[in-house]
Amino acid sequence: MTAPIVIDRLDHLVLTIADLDTTCEFYVHVLGMEKVVFGADNRVGLSFGVQKINLHPAGNEYEPRATTALPGTGDVCLITETPIADVVLHLENCGIEIILGPVPKTGATGAITSVYFRDPDGNLIEVSNYA
């Protein structure tokens, strides 16, 4: 039986973080995202393409939230048009330790080449190119 709901895309995801300034600095300077402030309560997110990452400060998370919202529990794959060799060079120039890669993996729609590293909270970040 087919579900009556058809999901089109991911709009945003949430990361619980330890330090707002450190996290924003990382994602803006290392991954080229844009810091955005939104809502009546001045929430902060990181915009890229037509998606964003909303940030919840640990111990002061917004409701509703994940049952166990902790810094460092995220694992996300980001797709780039930038060649992976250039991504690796940029990460190295930023002093980011590469955990794994470049390695072949499988993305949502096919083969990808990925490089893995961690953000300041220890979240696993995968940046990939489709073949």
C-alpha positions as a Markdown table, in Angstrom:
| # | Residue | x | y | z |
|---|---|---|---|---|
| 1 | Met | 0.0 | 0.0 | 0.0 |
| 2 | Thr | 1.3 | 3.5 | -0.9 |
| 3 | Ala | 1.3 | 6.2 | 1.8 |
| 4 | Pro | -1.0 | 9.1 | 1.0 |
| 5 | Ile | 1.8 | 11.6 | 1.7 |
| 6 | Val | 4.5 | 12.3 | -0.9 |
| 7 | Ile | 7.6 | 14.0 | 0.6 |
| 8 | Asp | 9.3 | 16.3 | -1.9 |
| 9 | Arg | 12.5 | 17.5 | -0.1 |
| 10 | Leu | 14.2 | 18.3 | 3.2 |
| 11 | Asp | 13.5 | 21.9 | 4.2 |
| 12 | His | 15.6 | 22.1 | 7.3 |
| 13 | Leu | 17.2 | 20.0 | 10.0 |
| 14 | Val | 18.2 | 20.9 | 13.6 |
| 15 | Leu | 21.5 | 20.6 | 15.3 |
| 16 | Thr | 21.8 | 21.0 | 19.1 |
| 17 | Ile | 25.0 | 22.9 | 19.7 |
| 18 | Ala | 27.3 | 23.9 | 22.6 |
| 19 | Asp | 28.3 | 27.3 | 21.4 |
| 20 | Leu | 26.4 | 29.4 | 18.8 |
| 21 | Asp | 29.3 | 31.7 | 17.8 |
| 22 | Thr | 31.8 | 28.8 | 17.3 |
| 23 | Thr | 29.2 | 26.8 | 15.3 |
| 24 | Cys | 28.3 | 29.7 | 13.1 |
| 25 | Glu | 32.0 | 30.6 | 12.5 |
| 26 | Phe | 32.7 | 27.0 | 11.4 |
| 27 | Tyr | 29.7 | 26.6 | 9.0 |
| 28 | Val | 30.1 | 30.1 | 7.5 |
| 29 | His | 33.9 | 30.0 | 6.9 |
| 30 | Val | 34.5 | 26.3 | 6.3 |
| 31 | Leu | 31.3 | 25.4 | 4.4 |
| 32 | Gly | 30.2 | 28.8 | 3.0 |
| 33 | Met | 26.8 | 28.8 | 4.6 |
| 34 | Glu | 25.0 | 32.0 | 5.6 |
| 35 | Lys | 24.0 | 32.8 | 9.2 |
| 36 | Val | 20.3 | 33.8 | 9.3 |
| 37 | Val | 18.3 | 35.2 | 12.3 |
| 38 | Phe | 14.6 | 34.5 | 12.1 |
| 39 | Gly | 11.4 | 34.5 | 14.2 |
| 40 | Ala | 10.2 | 36.8 | 17.0 |
| 41 | Asp | 12.6 | 35.0 | 19.3 |
| 42 | Asn | 15.7 | 35.7 | 17.1 |
| 43 | Arg | 16.5 | 32.1 | 16.4 |
| 44 | Val | 19.6 | 31.3 | 14.4 |
| 45 | Gly | 20.1 | 29.1 | 11.4 |
| 46 | Leu | 22.6 | 28.4 | 8.6 |
| 47 | Ser | 21.2 | 28.8 | 5.1 |
| 48 | Phe | 22.6 | 27.0 | 2.0 |
| 49 | Gly | 20.8 | 26.4 | -1.3 |
| 50 | Val | 17.1 | 26.1 | -0.5 |
| 51 | Gln | 17.7 | 24.5 | 2.8 |
| 52 | Lys | 18.9 | 25.5 | 6.3 |
| 53 | Ile | 20.2 | 24.1 | 9.5 |
| 54 | Asn | 18.4 | 25.5 | 12.6 |
| 55 | Leu | 20.6 | 25.7 | 15.7 |
| 56 | His | 19.4 | 24.9 | 19.2 |
| 57 | Pro | 21.7 | 25.9 | 22.0 |
| 58 | Ala | 22.2 | 22.9 | 24.4 |
| 59 | Gly | 20.2 | 23.3 | 27.5 |
| 60 | Asn | 18.0 | 25.9 | 25.9 |
| 61 | Glu | 16.5 | 24.0 | 23.0 |
| 62 | Tyr | 13.3 | 25.2 | 21.3 |
| 63 | Glu | 10.1 | 23.1 | 21.6 |
| 64 | Pro | 9.2 | 20.7 | 20.2 |
| 65 | Arg | 12.5 | 19.0 | 19.9 |
| 66 | Ala | 14.1 | 15.6 | 19.6 |
| 67 | Thr | 13.7 | 13.4 | 22.7 |
| 68 | Thr | 17.5 | 13.3 | 23.3 |
| 69 | Ala | 18.9 | 16.5 | 21.8 |
| 70 | Leu | 22.6 | 16.7 | 22.5 |
| 71 | Pro | 25.6 | 18.3 | 20.8 |
| 72 | Gly | 27.6 | 15.9 | 18.6 |
| 73 | Thr | 24.7 | 13.5 | 17.8 |
| 74 | Gly | 24.2 | 14.7 | 14.2 |
| 75 | Asp | 25.4 | 12.9 | 11.1 |
| 76 | Val | 24.7 | 14.8 | 7.8 |
| 77 | Cys | 25.7 | 14.5 | 4.2 |
| 78 | Leu | 26.0 | 17.7 | 2.1 |
| 79 | Ile | 26.2 | 17.7 | -1.7 |
| 80 | Thr | 28.6 | 20.1 | -3.4 |
| 81 | Glu | 29.4 | 20.9 | -7.0 |
| 82 | Thr | 32.9 | 21.8 | -5.9 |
| 83 | Pro | 35.4 | 19.0 | -6.9 |
| 84 | Ile | 36.3 | 16.8 | -3.9 |
| 85 | Ala | 40.0 | 17.5 | -4.4 |
| 86 | Asp | 39.2 | 21.2 | -3.9 |
| 87 | Val | 37.1 | 20.4 | -0.9 |
| 88 | Val | 40.0 | 18.4 | 0.7 |
| 89 | Leu | 42.4 | 21.3 | 0.0 |
| 90 | His | 40.1 | 23.8 | 1.5 |
| 91 | Leu | 39.5 | 21.7 | 4.6 |
| 92 | Glu | 43.2 | 21.2 | 5.1 |
| 93 | Asn | 43.8 | 25.0 | 4.7 |
| 94 | Cys | 41.2 | 25.6 | 7.4 |
| 95 | Gly | 42.9 | 23.1 | 9.7 |
| 96 | Ile | 40.1 | 20.6 | 9.6 |
| 97 | Glu | 41.0 | 17.0 | 10.3 |
| 98 | Ile | 39.7 | 14.7 | 7.6 |
| 99 | Ile | 38.5 | 11.5 | 9.2 |
| 100 | Leu | 37.9 | 9.5 | 6.0 |
| 101 | Gly | 38.1 | 10.1 | 2.3 |
| 102 | Pro | 37.8 | 10.8 | -0.4 |
| 103 | Val | 35.9 | 7.5 | -0.6 |
| 104 | Pro | 33.2 | 6.1 | -2.9 |
| 105 | Lys | 29.8 | 5.9 | -1.2 |
| 106 | Thr | 26.1 | 5.7 | -2.2 |
| 107 | Gly | 23.9 | 8.8 | -2.0 |
| 108 | Ala | 20.2 | 9.2 | -2.3 |
| 109 | Thr | 20.2 | 9.0 | -6.1 |
| 110 | Gly | 23.5 | 7.2 | -6.9 |
| 111 | Ala | 27.2 | 7.0 | -6.5 |
| 112 | Ile | 29.0 | 9.7 | -4.7 |
| 113 | Thr | 32.5 | 10.5 | -3.6 |
| 114 | Ser | 32.7 | 11.6 | 0.0 |
| 115 | Val | 35.0 | 13.2 | 2.5 |
| 116 | Tyr | 34.2 | 13.0 | 6.3 |
| 117 | Phe | 35.1 | 15.4 | 9.1 |
| 118 | Arg | 33.6 | 16.8 | 12.3 |
| 119 | Asp | 32.2 | 20.1 | 13.2 |
| 120 | Pro | 33.1 | 21.8 | 16.5 |
| 121 | Asp | 30.4 | 19.8 | 18.4 |
| 122 | Gly | 31.6 | 16.5 | 17.0 |
| 123 | Asn | 28.8 | 16.1 | 14.5 |
| 124 | Leu | 29.9 | 13.9 | 11.6 |
| 125 | Ile | 29.8 | 16.0 | 8.4 |
| 126 | Glu | 30.1 | 14.3 | 5.0 |
| 127 | Val | 30.6 | 16.5 | 1.9 |
| 128 | Ser | 30.1 | 14.7 | -1.4 |
| 129 | Asn | 30.0 | 14.9 | -5.2 |
| 130 | Tyr | 27.7 | 12.9 | -7.4 |
| 131 | Ala | 29.7 | 11.0 | -10.0 |
